[in-house]
Amino acid sequence: MRRRLKGRRLERFTETTIADPAALLVELEKIRRRGYAIDDGEMTVGVYCVAVPVRNHLGETVAALSSSVPDARLSPEKVDEMIAVLTKQADAISRALGSVPRD
């Protein structure tokens, strides 16, 4: 990832956008550890997003499921619910992908 970021300028969309490569690497490690990503107004002020990976039969991330909501509708419980629902559905898709025969 460091190689991909070298010499690139990260665009800032809002005050909370991660525009520093070192900070982005730290955030990516957090995402790997917890298994989902969040966007708390980083792209659009007032919009909160959660994304979870969909994996193939080899465990490789091949897609993602995400949900975006106005942050005015959020509570910690709602965020936990978003993560749980998305994870459950992504896991179901991942299992289905694992059952597809390889060519």
N, C-alpha and C positions, 0 to 999 in steps of 0.2 A: 504494500500500500504506500509506503514511503516513496518508492520509485514513481508511482502514479501521481503523487502529489508534488514531486520535485519540480520547481519552476512554474507551478500553477498558482494563480490567484483565485481564492475562493470568494465567490460573490456573496455579499450580505444582502438579504432581502428584508430583514427586520432587525430590531435591536437584539433579539435572542438567537439569530442565525449564528451557527458556529462557522466562523470565517478564518480561524487560525488552524493551520495544518496539525500542529501538535495537539491542540484541544480536540480536533476531530479524531485523531488516533486514539486518544484517551476515551472518547465517547464510543468509538467502534469496539473497543475492548469491553466496555460496560455492556454494550448490546450483545456481544458474543456470550458473555457470562450469564446475563439474565434471560436471553433467548427471545427478546423482542426489542423493537425500537420505538421511541416516542418522538414526536415533534410537537413541542409546546410553543406554538406561535412562531416557529423558525422560518416558515415560508409565508404564512399569512397571519397577521395579528388577529387574535381571537379564535383561532382554529387549533384544536388539539387532535393529534393523530396517533394511532398505535398501529404497528405493522409486525407481523409474525412470518417466519419462513415456511415455505412449503418445500419439502425435500423429496427427492426421488429414492429409488430402492437402494442407492449407494450412500444415502445420507447427504447428498449434495443439495444445496439450495438451488431450486430451479424456478421458483416463483415466490410471491408473497401475497398475503391477504392483509388488507388494511381497512381501517375505519376512521373517519374524520367527523368531529362534532364541534359545534360552537362551545368554547370553553365556559360560557355562562351556564351551560347545562350539566357541567361536571361536578362531581364530588369524588373523593378518594374511592368510595364504594363503586361508583359508576366506572371509573378507570379500571379497577380490579375486574369488574364484570366484562368490560370490553376485552381485556387481555384474556380472560377465561374463555369467552365465546370464540374469539378469533383463534386461539390456540387449539381449542377442541375441533373446530372446523378445518384448520390447516392440518392437524394431525390426521383427520379422516381422509383428506385429499392425499396426504402423503402415503397413508396406508393403501389407498386405491392405486396410486402410482406404482407402489411396490408390487402390486399383484398383476401388473400388465407385463406380459411376456416380452422379453427383449428380442429384437430382430437378429 
